[in-house]
Amino acid sequence: MKILLLGKNGQVGWELQRSLAPLGQVVALDFDSTEHCGDFANPQGVADTVQALRPDVIVNAAAHTAVDKAESEPELARLLNATTPGALALQAARQQALLVHYSTDYVFDGSGSRPWSESDSPAPLSVYGRTKLEGEQLIQASGCKHLILRTSWVYAARGGNFAKTMLRLAQERERLTVIDDQWGAPTGADLLADITAHALRHLRTRPEDGGLYHCVASGETNWHTYASYVIAQARQAQPAMNIKATEIAPVPTSAFPTPAQRPHNSRLDTGRLQATFGLQLPPWQQGVARMLTEIL
């Protein structure tokens, strides 16, 4: 099996290089690759790459993920999140390749407290959410074989993440304020990558199981509880760490105004994914604890 991986240096792309390696030949590209075009600002170039390489599977881990920045550059966000994935899907359909694509909880408006299922109607609040939803729709409309995984609150040991920010602030300040009215499940890039590889093995023999799925770690939390967990784990693992924070105060979203509106309810129902692919998703704490072990 020949696999084309796009966005190889992002958090998920980096882990996919590891998880996809046992499945076949992996050609991994990023926006600055020179031999073949992996730049999502160039949809025709990306489509030409697929035509030249003729992969069996395309895994797209490239996206415009700067949620607030997208509000001031909607054209670029649409190009990276919708137009180019759409062009990729059309080329995949022509070549009978399977396209794997990652989407987001931001396609929903965050109302209520029930976990969102794949059949719920999207109503994005932000440019990022709208462009990611359009990308999903273009892939579905292309007629290509596809697997779309919606996820939330993605982190990795590599690069910046919420846990690292909290640990830095906890060493600088005695009092932290963290939002407590946004709910979701922190999901490791390594978990997403491993589930992708598992799903690809499954789809080899059951291609009819492709489609749209929700994919997050199990359980739920808010940013305040997440921060408290991270700092408590760090104190336990590294007693010598100079953590000054003695108070972690919960505050509403309104305490931190941002250009892009965030959904309050990012809970995603993963029942369909688990039943179809025979998976049991680990609790979010397990992945976060493992990541902390790597970075501390």
C-alpha angles and dihedrals in degrees: 000000000000115000127193111203117195123194093028097169099053121097094267094035092055092054091044090060086064100040097045096047096088092052099066144287110345121200105193121196138174134190092275098046111131109196093055130014115258095158110124090201084072108057094175091050091052091048090049089053090056090048092050098045098038096204123189090220132026117199112194114200094155121108147136099260102165094111099189095039090054089067090066096038105039094153092058092044090052092048094052099036103036118007098050096040086051091052089046091052093051091052091046089053091052091052098038090240123152114241121209114196135175124223137172151246086242089084086080128070094234096237124151126007103262117110111258117246127206090255095057117108114255119231108172120202099202144045088251092053093045094049093046090051090050089052090054091049094049091051092049092047093050093071093230122141103260148173115201116188117194112202141166145216094008118195138169138185087242116075129000124327142163094262093054091049092051092049091051093048091046089059092049104041138044093211128042127188116207132177114256103179101070114085131196145111122276105230125198120230087225091058091049091050094049092048089050092054091046091050092049091054089050094048092054089073099023107038090161088072093072121112138085123339139169113236122185137128114272125264128034139250143162128240093260094053089042091054092046090051092049094050093045091050091049092050090052096045097041110028089172092059110114100236108172098177111110095164131046105187121200115229135174124255088255089070089070109043113198134182091244121056113235124217113246093209113049095156110137125199108229097181094111093051093048094047096045098045100031095244137152110202116217122235114269091243091064094059094042091050090051092049091050090052088057097048102037 
